Structures are given as C-alpha cells and as structure tokens.
C-alpha cells in the first residue's frame, strides 16, 4: 500500500473517531446543562414512562364547544323573551280586569245615584232653562212675541179669538203689534185682554174651537213630564 493510501485511511479513521466521540460526549452531557424543552401535555412521544396514555375520545373540539355555547345562548334568549312576554301579558290582563271592574262599579253607582235622586236630577235639569226663560221674560221684549206667535199656530178654523196676557206683556205687545201682522191676518176679529193671574211670558188664546193654554208654567210642566216619561220608558 502506498503512502498516499495509508494517509487517507488514517484521516478517515480519525474523522470517524472524532465524530463518534462528539456524539457520545453529547449523549453523556449532564441534564442540567441541557436547555429546558417545552413539553406539551398531549405530546405522547415525550410522556414519562410508566404513565397511562390519556383517552382522547372524551375530548370535544373547540369548534363544537363554541357552537354549543351559541346554541345555548340563543335558547336562553328565546326562553327569557317568551317568559318576559308571558309575564307582561299577565300583568296587562290584570289591569284590564281591574279596569272593567271599576267601570262596572261606576255604572252601578251611577244608576243607583239617579234612582235615589231621580226627582232632584229632573228638577235640576229644568232649573237652568227656567232661570234663562224667566230672565228673558223680564229683560227681553221679543220673548212674548215668540210665545204668542207659537200659540197662534195651534189655533185652527176659527174667525174670532181672544188673547189673554199679563198686563206688562200686553203693553209690550200693543207697542209692537205689527210684528204679529202676518199671524193675525188669518182672523176676522182679535181681542187682547189683560189677565192679572197669568205669569209673564205666557198667554191663553180662546177661540170658537177651544182654548190654547200657552202659559209658561204649563209648558215647563209638560217638559218635565216628558222627561219623566223618557226616564221610565212609559
């Protein structure tokens, strides 16, 4: 073997020994000098010997966990919404029942009040118009013309009439007799007579066919009677 080949073998052998020595030295290096490695709890290749391998069949993927969370949230929201609507409906129904009861009680009290104070109510209903009419009688001259005109409309088929009035109303009528010219032209003979016992604002007309009683108190009494009939349905 030539000197070249021997030198080559020596170099290769020395390199192999050095490499083996490096690997062996690294293997024998103290654990304290080695850098700490992060070992995952689920890295089965680095699990300490003697420990049981965990069962991965019970583990739930994170996507499934999030999905279940969303479903649980939606179900809880819908259930809370439904429960809130039901409670609100119960509360509203309670107020409606209370309101109906109050209305019914008010109607019963109103009927009882009118029944117990029927006469008073009717009289109060007539008291205001009476006051207005009497005031108009004593302050306005046109009222007596209106009353006589309306009474003449009820006289039919008669040529002679006699109109009885309170003396004060008769004076007013004589001063403005032309206001009744249209109604009086239908009669051949018209006579005006003062009547002390008549209240102001009314009159009595006597004709061949009968009597028209247009006294104010009589007409008010007729109105009161009509109210009573309407009240009792007679």
C-alpha beads as a LAMMPS data file, in Angstrom:
LAMMPS data file: protein, C-alpha beads

234 atoms
233 bonds

1 atom types
1 bond types

-500.0 500.0 xlo xhi
-500.0 500.0 ylo yhi
-500.0 500.0 zlo zhi

Masses

1 110.0

Atoms # bond

1 1 1 0.000 0.000 0.000
2 1 1 1.378 3.298 -0.950
3 1 1 1.997 6.038 1.479
4 1 1 -0.890 8.064 -0.064
5 1 1 -3.442 5.404 0.680
6 1 1 -2.242 4.904 4.216
7 1 1 -2.538 8.576 4.885
8 1 1 -6.076 8.647 3.536
9 1 1 -7.185 5.757 5.725
10 1 1 -5.714 7.438 8.784
11 1 1 -7.566 10.679 8.064
12 1 1 -10.913 8.924 7.587
13 1 1 -10.402 6.840 10.717
14 1 1 -9.524 9.887 12.759
15 1 1 -12.601 11.732 11.454
16 1 1 -14.868 8.801 12.336
17 1 1 -13.435 8.583 15.824
18 1 1 -13.884 12.292 16.313
19 1 1 -17.487 12.140 15.136
20 1 1 -18.279 9.192 17.378
21 1 1 -16.580 10.887 20.255
22 1 1 -18.716 14.044 19.664
23 1 1 -21.971 12.095 19.620
24 1 1 -21.049 10.065 22.695
25 1 1 -19.965 13.182 24.545
26 1 1 -23.219 14.930 23.689
27 1 1 -25.179 11.899 24.885
28 1 1 -23.295 11.849 28.179
29 1 1 -23.807 15.598 28.733
30 1 1 -25.381 16.344 32.127
31 1 1 -29.119 17.014 32.064
32 1 1 -28.631 20.253 33.945
33 1 1 -26.598 21.686 31.162
34 1 1 -29.175 20.826 28.513
35 1 1 -31.677 23.570 27.624
36 1 1 -35.176 23.006 29.021
37 1 1 -37.683 21.954 26.392
38 1 1 -41.409 22.776 26.467
39 1 1 -43.288 19.504 26.586
40 1 1 -46.949 19.575 25.523
41 1 1 -49.321 17.666 27.824
42 1 1 -50.652 15.808 24.836
43 1 1 -47.207 15.000 23.267
44 1 1 -47.319 11.220 23.660
45 1 1 -43.721 10.846 22.418
46 1 1 -42.440 12.673 25.469
47 1 1 -44.804 11.277 28.110
48 1 1 -42.901 9.980 31.133
49 1 1 -42.581 6.268 31.218
50 1 1 -44.992 4.355 33.383
51 1 1 -47.923 6.842 32.965
52 1 1 -51.174 5.758 31.289
53 1 1 -51.935 7.218 27.855
54 1 1 -54.980 9.597 28.108
55 1 1 -58.197 8.656 26.340
56 1 1 -58.775 11.310 23.663
57 1 1 -62.255 10.038 22.776
58 1 1 -63.840 12.226 25.524
59 1 1 -62.270 15.460 24.344
60 1 1 -64.612 17.932 22.495
61 1 1 -63.160 20.070 19.699
62 1 1 -63.089 23.816 20.366
63 1 1 -65.362 24.495 17.374
64 1 1 -68.015 22.214 18.806
65 1 1 -67.723 23.928 22.191
66 1 1 -68.261 27.359 20.615
67 1 1 -71.201 26.048 18.609
68 1 1 -72.839 24.654 21.720
69 1 1 -72.279 27.965 23.501
70 1 1 -74.035 29.854 20.681
71 1 1 -76.965 27.417 20.692
72 1 1 -77.292 27.617 24.466
73 1 1 -77.227 31.440 24.324
74 1 1 -79.930 31.584 21.647
75 1 1 -82.122 29.107 23.522
76 1 1 -81.707 31.064 26.737
77 1 1 -82.508 34.347 24.970
78 1 1 -85.657 32.986 23.339
79 1 1 -86.804 31.386 26.584
80 1 1 -86.225 34.622 28.512
81 1 1 -88.061 36.617 25.850
82 1 1 -91.039 34.242 25.918
83 1 1 -91.149 34.301 29.704
84 1 1 -90.998 38.113 29.742
85 1 1 -93.873 38.394 27.249
86 1 1 -95.983 35.963 29.252
87 1 1 -95.395 37.905 32.470
88 1 1 -96.200 41.224 30.729
89 1 1 -99.409 39.735 29.290
90 1 1 -100.467 38.522 32.732
91 1 1 -99.858 41.984 34.172
92 1 1 -101.819 43.703 31.362
93 1 1 -104.696 41.235 31.753
94 1 1 -104.756 42.009 35.448
95 1 1 -105.046 45.768 34.758
96 1 1 -107.802 45.156 32.193
97 1 1 -109.827 43.093 34.656
98 1 1 -109.382 45.790 37.291
99 1 1 -110.464 48.500 34.833
100 1 1 -113.553 46.541 33.803
101 1 1 -114.448 46.083 37.432
102 1 1 -114.078 49.819 38.091
103 1 1 -116.260 50.682 35.078
104 1 1 -118.922 48.216 36.206
105 1 1 -118.881 49.617 39.738
106 1 1 -119.103 53.167 38.397
107 1 1 -122.104 52.265 36.235
108 1 1 -123.811 50.602 39.188
109 1 1 -123.178 53.634 41.401
110 1 1 -124.414 55.956 38.656
111 1 1 -127.639 54.003 38.226
112 1 1 -128.140 53.916 41.966
113 1 1 -127.487 57.654 42.221
114 1 1 -130.018 58.522 39.515
115 1 1 -132.533 56.148 41.021
116 1 1 -132.129 57.600 44.505
117 1 1 -132.042 61.213 43.305
118 1 1 -134.280 60.963 40.250
119 1 1 -136.595 63.776 41.257
120 1 1 -133.678 66.028 42.128
121 1 1 -131.930 65.315 38.824
122 1 1 -135.029 66.122 36.768
123 1 1 -135.640 69.321 38.681
124 1 1 -132.018 70.367 38.249
125 1 1 -132.294 69.623 34.537
126 1 1 -135.226 72.043 34.342
127 1 1 -133.904 74.629 36.760
128 1 1 -131.365 76.148 34.377
129 1 1 -133.741 76.621 31.421
130 1 1 -136.350 78.007 33.797
131 1 1 -133.915 80.605 35.043
132 1 1 -132.925 81.536 31.497
133 1 1 -136.548 81.823 30.370
134 1 1 -137.623 83.947 33.328
135 1 1 -134.663 86.225 32.812
136 1 1 -135.533 86.558 29.148
137 1 1 -139.165 87.278 30.027
138 1 1 -138.268 90.203 32.273
139 1 1 -135.421 91.641 30.196
140 1 1 -136.311 90.924 26.562
141 1 1 -139.412 92.145 24.735
142 1 1 -139.165 89.646 21.891
143 1 1 -139.939 86.635 24.067
144 1 1 -143.650 87.415 24.427
145 1 1 -143.967 87.849 20.656
146 1 1 -142.429 84.416 20.182
147 1 1 -144.824 82.805 22.695
148 1 1 -147.952 84.396 21.143
149 1 1 -146.793 83.512 17.634
150 1 1 -146.296 79.847 18.579
151 1 1 -149.707 79.755 20.321
152 1 1 -151.482 81.204 17.258
153 1 1 -150.094 78.318 15.152
154 1 1 -152.178 75.931 17.258
155 1 1 -155.453 77.798 16.575
156 1 1 -157.310 76.402 13.570
157 1 1 -160.626 77.024 11.806
158 1 1 -161.713 79.993 13.866
159 1 1 -162.512 83.575 12.882
160 1 1 -162.660 85.144 16.314
161 1 1 -160.047 84.881 19.038
162 1 1 -159.297 86.421 22.400
163 1 1 -155.684 86.620 23.645
164 1 1 -155.197 86.901 27.399
165 1 1 -151.812 88.075 28.750
166 1 1 -150.182 89.569 31.801
167 1 1 -150.732 93.383 31.770
168 1 1 -146.995 94.100 31.371
169 1 1 -146.751 91.711 28.410
170 1 1 -149.882 93.253 26.899
171 1 1 -148.273 96.688 26.913
172 1 1 -145.243 95.326 25.039
173 1 1 -147.470 93.544 22.561
174 1 1 -149.573 96.626 21.784
175 1 1 -146.442 98.663 21.105
176 1 1 -145.206 96.183 18.500
177 1 1 -148.409 94.643 17.242
178 1 1 -147.159 94.892 13.668
179 1 1 -144.707 92.062 14.448
180 1 1 -147.713 89.732 14.568
181 1 1 -149.487 91.127 11.495
182 1 1 -148.746 88.021 9.428
183 1 1 -150.297 85.683 12.007
184 1 1 -153.243 87.932 12.922
185 1 1 -154.452 88.467 9.340
186 1 1 -155.906 84.966 9.362
187 1 1 -158.576 86.017 11.865
188 1 1 -161.526 88.336 11.397
189 1 1 -161.658 89.526 14.983
190 1 1 -158.787 89.657 17.506
191 1 1 -159.198 90.865 21.077
192 1 1 -156.398 91.377 23.620
193 1 1 -157.310 91.116 27.307
194 1 1 -155.133 91.703 30.406
195 1 1 -155.060 88.853 32.920
196 1 1 -153.504 89.578 36.330
197 1 1 -153.258 85.970 37.445
198 1 1 -151.160 84.969 34.433
199 1 1 -147.407 84.740 34.791
200 1 1 -145.361 86.837 32.455
201 1 1 -144.138 85.139 29.315
202 1 1 -147.256 83.101 28.609
203 1 1 -150.764 83.551 27.222
204 1 1 -154.138 81.891 26.774
205 1 1 -155.974 82.028 23.455
206 1 1 -159.725 81.383 23.380
207 1 1 -161.437 80.636 20.085
208 1 1 -164.643 79.116 18.745
209 1 1 -162.872 75.742 18.566
210 1 1 -161.444 75.715 22.098
211 1 1 -158.634 77.027 24.289
212 1 1 -154.897 77.045 23.674
213 1 1 -153.098 77.136 27.000
214 1 1 -149.659 78.640 26.350
215 1 1 -148.891 79.641 29.891
216 1 1 -145.196 79.392 30.660
217 1 1 -145.561 77.302 33.804
218 1 1 -147.830 74.854 31.992
219 1 1 -145.323 74.353 29.190
220 1 1 -142.473 73.837 31.646
221 1 1 -144.607 71.247 33.443
222 1 1 -145.162 69.493 30.116
223 1 1 -141.405 69.390 29.535
224 1 1 -140.871 67.921 32.996
225 1 1 -143.489 65.278 32.333
226 1 1 -141.814 64.367 29.053
227 1 1 -138.519 63.896 30.890
228 1 1 -140.202 61.582 33.384
229 1 1 -141.747 59.524 30.596
230 1 1 -138.417 59.223 28.803
231 1 1 -136.741 58.235 32.044
232 1 1 -139.220 55.488 32.864
233 1 1 -139.941 54.461 29.276
234 1 1 -143.655 54.947 29.628

Bonds

1 1 1 2
2 1 2 3
3 1 3 4
4 1 4 5
5 1 5 6
6 1 6 7
7 1 7 8
8 1 8 9
9 1 9 10
10 1 10 11
11 1 11 12
12 1 12 13
13 1 13 14
14 1 14 15
15 1 15 16
16 1 16 17
17 1 17 18
18 1 18 19
19 1 19 20
20 1 20 21
21 1 21 22
22 1 22 23
23 1 23 24
24 1 24 25
25 1 25 26
26 1 26 27
27 1 27 28
28 1 28 29
29 1 29 30
30 1 30 31
31 1 31 32
32 1 32 33
33 1 33 34
34 1 34 35
35 1 35 36
36 1 36 37
37 1 37 38
38 1 38 39
39 1 39 40
40 1 40 41
41 1 41 42
42 1 42 43
43 1 43 44
44 1 44 45
45 1 45 46
46 1 46 47
47 1 47 48
48 1 48 49
49 1 49 50
50 1 50 51
51 1 51 52
52 1 52 53
53 1 53 54
54 1 54 55
55 1 55 56
56 1 56 57
57 1 57 58
58 1 58 59
59 1 59 60
60 1 60 61
61 1 61 62
62 1 62 63
63 1 63 64
64 1 64 65
65 1 65 66
66 1 66 67
67 1 67 68
68 1 68 69
69 1 69 70
70 1 70 71
71 1 71 72
72 1 72 73
73 1 73 74
74 1 74 75
75 1 75 76
76 1 76 77
77 1 77 78
78 1 78 79
79 1 79 80
80 1 80 81
81 1 81 82
82 1 82 83
83 1 83 84
84 1 84 85
85 1 85 86
86 1 86 87
87 1 87 88
88 1 88 89
89 1 89 90
90 1 90 91
91 1 91 92
92 1 92 93
93 1 93 94
94 1 94 95
95 1 95 96
96 1 96 97
97 1 97 98
98 1 98 99
99 1 99 100
100 1 100 101
101 1 101 102
102 1 102 103
103 1 103 104
104 1 104 105
105 1 105 106
106 1 106 107
107 1 107 108
108 1 108 109
109 1 109 110
110 1 110 111
111 1 111 112
112 1 112 113
113 1 113 114
114 1 114 115
115 1 115 116
116 1 116 117
117 1 117 118
118 1 118 119
119 1 119 120
120 1 120 121
121 1 121 122
122 1 122 123
123 1 123 124
124 1 124 125
125 1 125 126
126 1 126 127
127 1 127 128
128 1 128 129
129 1 129 130
130 1 130 131
131 1 131 132
132 1 132 133
133 1 133 134
134 1 134 135
135 1 135 136
136 1 136 137
137 1 137 138
138 1 138 139
139 1 139 140
140 1 140 141
141 1 141 142
142 1 142 143
143 1 143 144
144 1 144 145
145 1 145 146
146 1 146 147
147 1 147 148
148 1 148 149
149 1 149 150
150 1 150 151
151 1 151 152
152 1 152 153
153 1 153 154
154 1 154 155
155 1 155 156
156 1 156 157
157 1 157 158
158 1 158 159
159 1 159 160
160 1 160 161
161 1 161 162
162 1 162 163
163 1 163 164
164 1 164 165
165 1 165 166
166 1 166 167
167 1 167 168
168 1 168 169
169 1 169 170
170 1 170 171
171 1 171 172
172 1 172 173
173 1 173 174
174 1 174 175
175 1 175 176
176 1 176 177
177 1 177 178
178 1 178 179
179 1 179 180
180 1 180 181
181 1 181 182
182 1 182 183
183 1 183 184
184 1 184 185
185 1 185 186
186 1 186 187
187 1 187 188
188 1 188 189
189 1 189 190
190 1 190 191
191 1 191 192
192 1 192 193
193 1 193 194
194 1 194 195
195 1 195 196
196 1 196 197
197 1 197 198
198 1 198 199
199 1 199 200
200 1 200 201
201 1 201 202
202 1 202 203
203 1 203 204
204 1 204 205
205 1 205 206
206 1 206 207
207 1 207 208
208 1 208 209
209 1 209 210
210 1 210 211
211 1 211 212
212 1 212 213
213 1 213 214
214 1 214 215
215 1 215 216
216 1 216 217
217 1 217 218
218 1 218 219
219 1 219 220
220 1 220 221
221 1 221 222
222 1 222 223
223 1 223 224
224 1 224 225
225 1 225 226
226 1 226 227
227 1 227 228
228 1 228 229
229 1 229 230
230 1 230 231
231 1 231 232
232 1 232 233
233 1 233 234
